[in-house]
Amino acid sequence: MGETVVVLHRAKKGEDPMGDPVWEWEPTVVENVLVRPLSSADMSGGSDALRPERTMSGYSLAFPKTYAGKPLRGARVVLVERGMDGAEDALRIEGEPDVTRPCPTMWNMTARAVRSDG
């Protein structure tokens, strides 16, 4: 019923020749996520007068009870079925997702995901 998304977690994959860490995104495919766009009133942010060219995209994501991946805090989410393609297009999870217990539906965890351009 929901959409397929890819959750990205940053993972250290080694060090470069100078000893600095090398990071990569580890993907986890999650099916059946309910995706709802947020209105601009639902999104946080500063005054539009400070950044008039800014655009914000925000979504509320409801994850199914079957999600067994890493915690979502600090992760990014790619909405595959909406044309996003990789970490550059990904949304950033804001804060800590809300888990509902007990939950009578198939989805028990909601998270806000946003991206700001400009």
KAHUJO-V380366 format. One record per residue. RES is the residue in one small letter. NEAR is the number of other C-alpha atoms within 10 Angstrom. Layout:
((RES:NEAR) (RES:NEAR))
This chain:
((m:7) (g:14) (e:15) (t:18) (v:24) (v:21) (v:24) (l:24) (h:21) (r:13) (a:12) (k:11) (k:11) (g:12) (e:11) (d:9) (p:7) (m:6) (g:8) (d:9) (p:12) (v:11) (w:13) (e:13) (w:16) (e:13) (p:18) (t:16) (v:14) (v:19) (e:16) (n:17) (v:22) (l:18) (v:21) (r:12) (p:14) (l:16) (s:11) (s:12) (a:7) (d:12) (m:15) (s:11) (g:10) (g:8) (s:8) (d:10) (a:8) (l:8) (r:10) (p:9) (e:9) (r:11) (t:12) (m:15) (s:15) (g:21) (y:21) (s:18) (l:23) (a:22) (f:23) (p:19) (k:14) (t:12) (y:17) (a:9) (g:12) (k:11) (p:11) (l:18) (r:14) (g:13) (a:20) (r:26) (v:26) (v:24) (l:21) (v:15) (e:10) (r:11) (g:9) (m:16) (d:13) (g:17) (a:18) (e:9) (d:14) (a:21) (l:24) (r:22) (i:23) (e:17) (g:13) (e:13) (p:18) (d:12) (v:15) (t:13) (r:8) (p:7) (c:11) (p:8) (t:9) (m:13) (w:19) (n:18) (m:18) (t:19) (a:19) (r:23) (a:25) (v:20) (r:16) (s:12) (d:8) (g:8))
